[in-house]
């Protein structure tokens, strides 16, 4: 059955990475959280929810003049995609404002970058969420080159050295960090996370109405 991508994105946008992580633990998938080094860099756009479109590169000295493979890779983005950037870049940015504008024009809903970005002042003007490991003024041209896209890639993990992200997996990122939901688990994880979210909302409401934490835990159990 084909899933409704817009509906899935809208529903995931209403839940938290923390609850998704708990559900993945319950289902026996404990190592899908990404490194704590990933952080939001665009003010006012600190949340990403969308389907992974992967781009991979590596440190490769070459003459100045641009990276045609990077531009070709970005042409494959579709509405609802999150561009997931993987590679061994050290101290350099994978992209800046202009490529971000191009991604947004194609319907891309955000970027997750296992490396650096730049042009932060201008990225903030475009309401395009970006989670990255660091910022740097140093460009990739002449230093780092795209060598694959729309393929499984490795991203720095939280509880493991790396997490494999495949095209079509789901990416959720918020104030607590970023996590990957494998494509085959997108719907069951979402349904269970929505249930957990509703229970937590009930607990918060009852505590605000005067129920003690101990009474809430006795009534609802561990959350």
C-alpha positions as CSV (number, residue, x, y, z in Angstrom):
1,X,0.0,0.0,0.0
2,X,1.3,3.4,-1.0
3,X,1.6,5.8,2.0
4,X,0.3,9.3,1.9
5,X,3.6,11.3,2.3
6,X,1.9,14.6,3.1
7,X,-0.2,13.0,5.8
8,X,2.7,11.1,7.3
9,X,4.8,14.3,7.5
10,X,1.9,16.3,9.1
11,X,1.4,13.6,11.7
12,X,5.1,13.2,12.5
13,X,5.3,17.0,12.8
14,X,3.1,16.7,15.9
15,X,5.2,14.2,17.9
16,X,8.6,14.4,19.5
17,X,11.8,12.6,18.8
18,X,11.9,11.5,22.5
19,X,8.7,9.5,22.1
20,X,9.8,8.1,18.8
21,X,13.0,7.0,20.4
22,X,11.1,5.3,23.2
23,X,8.8,3.5,20.7
24,X,11.8,2.3,18.6
25,X,13.3,0.9,21.9
26,X,10.1,-1.0,22.5
27,X,10.2,-2.4,19.0
28,X,13.8,-3.6,19.3
29,X,15.5,-0.9,17.4
30,X,17.6,1.0,20.0
31,X,20.4,2.5,17.9
32,X,18.7,4.9,15.4
33,X,19.3,8.2,17.2
34,X,21.8,10.4,15.6
35,X,24.8,12.1,17.3
36,X,24.2,14.9,19.8
37,X,26.6,17.0,17.6
38,X,23.7,17.5,15.2
39,X,22.1,20.8,16.0
40,X,19.6,23.3,14.4
41,X,21.3,26.3,12.7
42,X,18.3,28.3,11.4
43,X,16.5,30.4,13.9
44,X,12.7,29.9,13.8
45,X,13.1,26.6,11.9
46,X,14.2,24.1,14.5
47,X,12.2,21.1,13.4
48,X,12.5,18.7,10.4
49,X,10.0,16.0,9.4
50,X,10.4,14.3,6.0
51,X,11.6,11.4,3.9
52,X,15.3,10.8,3.4
53,X,17.0,11.7,0.1
54,X,20.7,10.8,0.6
55,X,23.8,12.5,-0.7
56,X,27.3,11.2,-0.1
57,X,30.8,12.8,-0.6
58,X,34.4,12.6,0.4
59,X,37.5,14.8,0.7
60,X,38.9,14.9,-2.8
61,X,41.3,17.6,-4.0
62,X,40.2,19.0,-7.4
63,X,40.5,22.3,-9.4
64,X,38.1,25.1,-8.5
65,X,35.1,25.5,-10.7
66,X,32.2,23.7,-9.0
67,X,30.9,20.2,-8.3
68,X,28.7,19.0,-11.1
69,X,27.8,15.8,-9.2
70,X,26.5,17.9,-6.2
71,X,24.2,19.9,-8.6
72,X,23.0,16.7,-10.3
73,X,22.3,15.1,-6.9
74,X,20.2,18.0,-5.8
75,X,18.1,17.8,-9.0
76,X,16.6,14.5,-7.7
77,X,15.0,16.0,-4.7
78,X,11.1,15.8,-4.5
79,X,8.5,17.5,-2.3
80,X,8.6,16.1,1.2
81,X,12.2,15.1,1.0
82,X,14.9,15.8,3.6
83,X,18.4,16.0,2.0
84,X,20.7,13.8,4.1
85,X,24.4,14.7,3.6
86,X,27.0,12.1,4.5
87,X,30.7,12.1,4.1
88,X,34.2,12.6,5.6
89,X,34.3,16.3,5.3
90,X,36.5,17.9,7.9
91,X,36.3,21.7,8.6
92,X,34.4,22.4,5.3
93,X,30.8,23.2,4.5
94,X,28.8,20.9,2.3
95,X,26.5,23.7,1.1
96,X,25.4,27.2,1.8
97,X,22.5,29.6,1.0
98,X,22.2,29.2,-2.8
99,X,22.0,25.4,-2.8
100,X,19.6,25.6,0.1
101,X,17.3,27.9,-2.0
102,X,17.5,25.4,-4.8
103,X,16.5,22.5,-2.5
104,X,13.6,24.5,-1.1
105,X,12.4,25.3,-4.6
106,X,12.2,21.6,-5.3
107,X,10.0,21.0,-2.2
108,X,12.7,19.8,0.1
109,X,11.6,20.3,3.7
110,X,15.0,20.5,5.3
111,X,18.6,19.2,5.4
112,X,20.5,16.9,7.8
113,X,24.2,17.4,7.4
114,X,27.0,15.2,8.8
115,X,29.4,18.0,8.3
116,X,29.4,21.7,8.0
117,X,27.3,24.5,6.5
118,X,27.8,28.3,6.0
119,X,25.8,31.4,5.1
120,X,23.8,31.2,8.4
121,X,22.7,34.8,8.3
122,X,21.1,34.3,4.9
123,X,19.8,30.8,5.6
124,X,17.8,32.2,8.4
125,X,15.9,34.5,6.0
126,X,14.6,31.5,4.0
127,X,12.9,29.5,6.8
128,X,14.7,26.4,5.7
129,X,15.5,24.1,8.6
130,X,19.1,22.7,8.7
131,X,20.6,20.4,11.3
132,X,24.3,20.1,11.0
133,X,27.4,19.2,13.0
134,X,29.2,22.5,12.7
135,X,29.4,25.8,10.8
136,X,32.4,27.0,8.8
137,X,33.2,29.7,6.2
138,X,35.4,27.2,4.2
139,X,33.8,26.0,1.0
140,X,33.8,22.4,-0.3
141,X,34.8,23.3,-3.8
142,X,38.3,22.0,-4.5
143,X,38.2,20.0,-1.2
144,X,35.1,17.7,-1.0
145,X,33.2,16.2,-3.8
146,X,29.8,14.4,-4.1
147,X,30.4,10.8,-5.2
148,X,26.9,9.2,-4.8
149,X,23.3,10.0,-4.1
150,X,20.0,8.2,-3.5
151,X,21.9,5.3,-1.9
152,X,22.3,4.0,1.7
153,X,24.7,6.3,3.7
154,X,26.3,6.3,7.1
155,X,25.5,9.1,9.6
156,X,27.1,9.7,13.0
157,X,25.2,7.8,15.7
158,X,24.2,8.6,19.3
159,X,24.5,5.1,20.8
160,X,26.5,3.5,18.0
161,X,29.4,4.8,15.8
162,X,27.1,5.1,12.8
163,X,23.5,4.8,11.7
164,X,22.6,3.7,8.1
165,X,20.1,5.9,6.4
166,X,18.5,4.6,3.2
167,X,16.4,6.5,0.7
168,X,12.8,6.6,1.9
169,X,13.5,6.3,5.6
170,X,11.9,9.0,7.7
171,X,13.9,11.8,9.4
172,X,12.6,13.6,12.5
173,X,14.6,16.3,14.2
174,X,13.6,18.7,17.0
175,X,15.0,20.4,20.1
176,X,16.2,17.1,21.5
177,X,18.1,16.0,18.4
178,X,17.5,13.8,15.3
179,X,16.4,10.2,14.7
180,X,15.9,7.9,11.8
181,X,12.8,5.7,11.3
182,X,13.4,2.9,8.8
183,X,11.0,2.9,5.8
184,X,9.3,-0.4,6.9
185,X,8.6,1.0,10.3
186,X,7.3,4.5,9.4
187,X,3.6,3.7,10.0
188,X,3.7,1.4,13.0
189,X,6.2,3.7,14.8
190,X,3.9,6.7,14.1
191,X,0.8,5.0,15.3
192,X,2.4,3.9,18.6
193,X,4.1,7.3,19.1
194,X,0.7,9.0,18.7
195,X,-0.7,6.8,21.4
196,X,2.2,7.6,23.7
197,X,1.9,11.3,22.9
198,X,-1.8,11.3,23.8
199,X,-1.1,9.5,27.1
200,X,1.6,12.0,28.0
201,X,-0.8,14.9,27.2
202,X,-3.4,13.3,29.6
203,X,-0.8,13.0,32.3
204,X,0.3,16.7,31.9
205,X,-3.4,17.8,32.0
206,X,-4.1,15.8,35.2
207,X,-0.9,17.1,36.9
208,X,-1.9,20.7,36.1
209,X,-5.3,19.9,37.6
210,X,-3.7,18.8,40.9
211,X,-2.8,15.2,40.5
212,X,0.6,14.4,42.1
213,X,3.3,12.8,40.1
214,X,3.1,9.7,42.2
215,X,-0.6,9.4,41.6
216,X,-0.1,9.9,37.9
217,X,2.5,7.2,37.7
218,X,0.3,4.8,39.7
219,X,-2.6,5.6,37.3
220,X,-0.7,5.6,34.0
221,X,2.4,3.6,34.7
222,X,5.9,4.4,33.5
223,X,6.2,6.9,30.6
